[in-house]
Amino acid sequence: MTAVRSAWERPGLREAAAENERIVAAGEYTVPGGGRVEIGAAVARAAAGPALFGPEPVPGVPAGGEARTAVEVTGEDSLTAARRLARGGGPPPTAGRGSGGPGATA
């Protein structure tokens, strides 16, 4: 029987969290090639408070044409659905009108 570990007991996660805290406190980090990435200003903006966007266009986002949105409700958890979609699997058969499945309508 395999013991279930909390996220903080998994190898390396505590160290990664501590490193993230050091980076945020320093406001910068160095990438493996030696370059420096400045994040201090972005962290300060994030800490200053959330932004509220109303129904008007969001600044900095280009206005586009129509976008099609599809919503599917499946009997699978998020990880299973993500794996299915990553494999290129389309949506499963719907349980819609006349299917007799959950949520079916006559």
C-alpha positions in Angstrom: 0.0 0.0 0.0 1.4 3.4 -1.0 1.2 6.2 1.6 -0.4 9.4 0.4 1.9 12.3 0.9 0.8 15.9 1.2 2.1 18.3 -1.5 4.7 19.7 0.9 6.1 16.3 1.6 6.9 15.6 -2.0 10.6 15.9 -2.9 11.7 19.4 -3.9 8.5 21.3 -3.3 9.6 23.0 -0.1 12.8 24.0 -1.7 11.0 25.4 -4.8 8.6 27.4 -2.6 11.5 28.8 -0.6 13.3 29.8 -3.8 10.1 31.5 -5.1 9.9 33.5 -1.9 13.6 34.6 -2.2 13.0 35.6 -5.9 9.9 37.7 -5.0 11.7 39.4 -2.1 14.7 40.1 -4.3 12.6 41.3 -7.2 14.8 39.5 -9.7 16.3 36.2 -10.6 19.1 34.9 -12.8 18.4 32.4 -15.6 20.7 29.5 -16.3 22.5 31.4 -19.2 23.4 34.2 -16.7 20.8 36.8 -17.8 18.9 38.7 -15.1 15.1 38.9 -15.1 13.6 41.9 -13.3 10.2 41.2 -11.7 10.2 43.8 -8.9 7.8 46.3 -10.7 5.4 43.5 -11.7 5.4 42.2 -8.1 4.7 45.7 -6.8 1.8 46.2 -9.2 0.3 42.8 -8.2 0.7 43.6 -4.5 -0.9 47.0 -4.9 -4.3 45.4 -5.4 -6.5 43.7 -7.9 -7.7 45.3 -11.1 -11.4 45.4 -11.8 -12.6 45.3 -15.4 -16.2 46.1 -16.3 -18.1 45.4 -19.5 -16.1 47.9 -21.5 -13.1 46.7 -23.6 -10.1 45.6 -21.5 -7.1 47.9 -22.0 -4.2 46.3 -23.9 -6.3 43.5 -25.4 -6.9 43.9 -29.2 -10.5 44.0 -30.3 -11.3 41.0 -32.3 -14.0 39.5 -34.3 -16.4 36.9 -33.1 -15.1 34.0 -31.0 -16.8 30.7 -30.8 -17.0 29.2 -27.3 -17.9 25.6 -26.6 -18.8 24.3 -23.2 -19.0 20.6 -22.5 -20.0 18.9 -19.3 -18.6 15.4 -18.9 -18.5 12.7 -16.3 -14.8 12.9 -16.0 -12.4 14.8 -13.7 -10.3 17.6 -15.0 -7.1 15.6 -15.3 -8.8 12.9 -17.3 -10.4 15.5 -19.6 -7.1 17.2 -20.1 -5.4 13.9 -21.0 -8.2 13.2 -23.5 -7.9 16.6 -25.1 -4.1 16.4 -25.2 -4.4 13.1 -27.1 -6.4 15.0 -29.7 -9.7 13.3 -28.6 -12.8 15.3 -29.4 -15.6 15.8 -27.0 -17.4 12.6 -25.9 -20.9 11.9 -27.2 -23.3 14.3 -25.6 -26.1 13.3 -23.3 -28.6 15.5 -25.0 -32.0 15.2 -26.5 -33.0 11.6 -27.1 -29.8 10.0 -25.8 -31.4 8.6 -22.7 -28.3 9.6 -20.7 -28.0 11.9 -17.7 -29.6 15.2 -18.4 -31.4 13.9 -21.4 -34.5 15.6 -22.5 -37.4 13.9 -24.4 
